[in-house]
């Protein structure tokens, strides 16, 4: 009687870097870690520990013409799914209706993030730096999402309510195995416009998101300005360098639990100077940033230009 061939488990595709990152999330269940794995092991950056994500929530925030008229193909939700897939991105993030419009056609082809709160430019309340919850964790599960996304505005008069909202939503999301992405934009209250992107404020906002239990934190690239007098004294006393963007990114990453939480940086409004945009990405990568979440700079360009730009961005992070 011939001996049976032993059954062996398939070789794991996980890389040492992704395994290290997953080890940072010590309290999470296998479902949540599995979804973080999907985010980190999808697309051209799979296995590197870096992320480039396409977010398309600007239609809610700014209206359809401001968002999609520069590239009318973007009115169709399928366009954004396909752009993220063809560009080899890690994930696609959008509000409920956008994901519902392509959930069946693109099921399983790219990890998705359900953006669970939004504001709009028609409301006077938009001036108060607040957003309405517009989806549920059950929606994220139904649509096969890997994560939920949520915006907070540290500094806003509504911030404490937002902290309580994300506390409850994050607990529910983690209980069903979803990851949590927090957009942390300091805004409102007594903050000046320039102060919203000051390095001390950005690092503070990122740290708050980490304290609230975010797996992935999204902030804006910080400027050299120091907004808060008490923080300026602390930076000066500790000799924290902030003169270059690379140094400032290092400070933000350090503020996310010494680099034990994933922090990615927004692309902001469409930039006509592509070289300047790529230089900024290079400095983010050099500073230890985990990646970029690139919306208008991608989908407002013609498709071929967007793919070419995203290729260059991915190359920068792949070589970092």
Protein Blocks (a to p, Z undefined) as FASTA:
>chain_A
ZZdddddddddfbdfklmmmmmmmmmbcfklmmmmmmmmmgcjkgonlpacddddfklmm
nojklmmmmmmmlmpmklmmmmmmmnopabdcddfklmmmmmmmmgokaccdddfbdcdf
kbmklmnopaddfbdfklmmmnopabdcddddehiaklmmmmmmmmmmmmmmmmnopacd
dddddeejjbcfklmmgmklmmmmmmmmmmnopabdcdddddfbdfblklmmmmmmnopa
fkbmklmmmmmmmmngnopaccdddebjadfblmlmmmmmmmmmmnopabdcdfklmmmp
cfklmmmmmmmmmmmmmmZZ
